[in-house]
Amino acid sequence: MSDFGTFAPTLVGVAALVALTITVLWGTHIPNPFAPSLAILRGAVQLMLISVILSGVITSPLWVTVALLVMFTVAAVTAARRLGGRRKHIVLVASAMGAGIVTTLLIVFVSGAIEFSPRYALAIGGIVIGNSMSIATLAGRRLTESVNDHWDEVEGWMALGATPRQSTLGLARNAVYSALIPSTDQTKTTGLVTLPGAFVGAIFGGVSPLEAGRFQLVVLASIMAAGSITAVVVVRMLAPVRMRPAALQ
């Protein structure tokens, strides 16, 4: 009964926020106004499940590895669906994310920036995987949309003898830049505009602000490194465009 009393205000607050979200989107006739609210509901269910699961596996290297692999697989499939959902997109996104995430985490743990333990591997690994997924999606969609919008220009370059990669080089570079803007802005404004979840969570967990700041700094640098590698690899694998890409939904 006490547990319900603890969570009751949370449920009321979340329900009110969901209702507000639906009202705003529905009232302004935004397409698919229930999508954000359904995402909240799905996220709530997943968080409850993962909280129960992690409470029993967070100290086990084997189960933490399994959890990270599941996270990575879901992230790669989700990003691939945003880019068209074909099998080649899954391989492309998984390769790009894998390159960025593995390289980054190796540097973090080999350098000793963060202690190599199941707890920390799960924490920083999950954050980097999630952000790499978003960056892969943004980079791929931005490149596809740019090539589609500037197809006459791309065809013109190829007609003049440029290779497919050369004809989309400028668009590819801009796609990488655009994909990194949200992470770059978040990093620049950390401590001034936002207090990242990892930082706040560490403080709530009893860690000193200085130690929490150190952990958050490593997290931010890891997101930028993994995201940069992911975006560049995604774009380089998509950039040799020989036919006008289909519009993304």
Buried (B, 14 or more C-beta within 10 A) or exposed (E): EEEEEEEEEEEEEBEEEBEEBBEEBEEEEEEEBEEBBEEBEEEBEEEEEBEEEBEEBBEEEEBBBEBBEEBBEBBBBBBBBBBBEEEEBBEBBBBBBBBBBEEBBEBBBEEEBBEEBBEBBBBBBBBBBBBBBBBBBBBBBBBBBBBBEBBEBBEEBBEEEBEBEBBBBBBBBBBBEBBBEBBBEBBEEBEEEEEBEBBEBBBEEEBEEEEBBBBBBBBBBBBBBBBBBBBBBBBBBBBEBEEEBEEEE
